Amino acid sequence: MSVLSIRMIGDPILRTPAAPVSDFGPELARLIEDMTETMIDVQGAGLAAPQIGVGLQVFTYRVDGVEGHVVNPVLETAGPSQGESDVEGCLSVPGVGSYIDRTDWARVSGVDVSGHEIVVEGTGMLARALQHETDHLGGTLYIDRLVGEDRKNALRAIRRADYNRVTSRTAAERSRTLGSSFVQGASSAPPARSADPTGTRASR
């Protein structure tokens, strides 16, 4: 198994819808093993294949002791909004984070590494992770779901002249272990409207 590098905002693969998996052989098994190791290496709550440069519909997750993967996921959401319960961010978009309006319940139906049907269902943090990672597979970043001042602030931060230094510094720090993911248990920080967390706080 290997710890993998992460693709940063601006990489076309992050904006390209991932292809369904059709080959359930050893290459898929190795991919999922590597993604899982990478996610664990950075104490992540999830990791989507496009984030490590693979355009396939696969993500891994690890939230509150529940760990696994889903191939070719189909997302369902319902229930009330989680509101401003947690700051959400993405290590493909370092230095920016904000509150995202996610539903409190989500379910993903798909298959596992062997092609067997699986269903993952959860609320709170797990629901947020399922929604975030499924978005990645459709070429959507969490910043696309920001509205109003939060969106303006996030885009302003990304367009800053020194943002390339942020991404370069982040890449250099990660290169020590080549880890990346949707971060679980990152240190607390204010949302994008006032500052810049480097990942997600309990939601990411």
Secondary structure, 3 states (H helix, E strand, C coil): CCCCCCCCCCCHHHHCCCECCCCCCHHHHHHHHHHHHHHHHCCEEEEEHHHHCCCECEEEEEECCEEEEEEEEEEEEEEEECCCCCEEECCCCCCCEEECCCEEEEEEEEECCCCCEEEEEEEHHHHHHHHHHHHHHCCCCHHHHCCHHHHHHHHHHHHCCCHHHHHHHHHHHHCCCCCCCEECCCCCCCCCCCCCCCCCCCCC
